[in-house]
């Protein structure tokens, strides 16, 4: 993931959460323009701040770097909801998900 893709991912997740870049920066106790600088490709966050960002979005670093997962929080919620179902119930959920994609 290059700097532009990284910036777009942060912006996309932030917008889905419904907060401004300034609000996110303040919540993470960073300077007001910190997230804005990331989203404008000015800089990358430190590793420490990257992990704070992941925690803020309630996702893992792996989920952050998965561009095909548009809503990692919902994906986790769905996974957690179906993992205790029996195989037949899981098959129904899989069939439903495939039908919704069409």
C-alpha positions in Angstrom: 0.0 0.0 0.0 1.5 3.3 -1.1 1.1 6.6 0.7 -1.9 7.6 -1.4 -3.7 4.3 -0.8 -2.9 4.6 3.0 -4.3 8.1 3.0 -7.5 7.1 1.2 -8.0 4.2 3.6 -7.7 6.4 6.6 -10.1 8.9 5.0 -12.6 6.2 4.0 -12.7 4.6 7.5 -13.0 8.1 9.1 -15.9 9.1 6.9 -17.7 5.8 7.6 -17.3 6.6 11.3 -18.8 10.0 10.7 -16.1 12.2 12.2 -14.0 15.0 10.9 -10.2 14.7 10.6 -9.9 17.3 13.3 -12.3 15.5 15.7 -10.3 12.3 15.1 -7.0 14.0 15.7 -8.3 15.5 19.0 -9.8 12.2 20.2 -6.4 10.5 19.6 -4.8 13.5 21.4 -2.8 14.5 18.4 -2.4 18.0 16.9 -5.5 19.3 15.2 -4.1 18.8 11.7 -2.4 15.4 12.2 -5.0 13.2 10.5 -5.5 15.8 7.8 -1.8 15.6 7.0 -2.0 11.9 6.7 -5.0 12.1 4.4 -3.2 14.8 2.3 -0.2 12.5 1.9 2.0 14.8 3.8 3.2 12.1 6.1 2.7 8.6 7.6 1.9 8.1 11.2 4.4 6.5 13.6 3.8 2.9 14.4 2.4 3.9 17.8 -0.1 6.3 16.2 -0.9 3.7 13.5 -2.0 1.2 16.2 -4.0 4.0 17.9 -5.7 4.6 14.6 -6.6 0.9 14.3 -7.9 0.9 17.8 -9.9 4.0 17.1 -11.6 2.3 14.1 -11.9 -1.0 16.2 -10.0 -3.0 13.5 -6.8 -4.9 13.4 -3.8 -3.8 11.3 -4.5 -6.7 8.9 -8.0 -5.3 8.4 -6.6 -1.9 7.8 -4.5 -3.2 4.9 -7.3 -5.1 3.3 -8.7 -2.7 0.7 -11.4 -5.2 -0.3 -13.0 -5.0 3.1 -15.0 -1.8 3.0 -16.4 -2.0 6.5 -14.0 -4.1 8.7 -16.0 -3.5 11.9 -19.2 -4.9 10.3 -17.2 -7.8 8.8 -15.9 -8.7 12.3 -19.4 -8.4 13.8 -20.8 -10.8 11.1 -18.0 -13.3 11.6 -18.5 -13.3 15.4 -22.2 -13.7 14.9 -21.9 -16.8 12.6 -18.9 -18.6 14.1 -21.0 -20.4 16.8 -23.8 -21.4 14.4 -24.0 -25.1 13.3 -22.7 -26.0 9.8 -26.2 -26.0 8.3 -27.0 -22.5 9.7 -23.6 -21.3 8.3 -24.5 -22.7 4.9 -27.7 -20.7 4.9 -25.8 -17.5 5.8 -23.3 -18.1 3.1 -26.1 -18.7 0.5 -27.8 -15.5 1.6 -24.6 -13.5 1.3 -23.9 -14.9 -2.2 -27.5 -14.0 -3.2 -27.1 -10.5 -1.9 -23.9 -10.0 -4.0 -25.8 -10.7 -7.2 
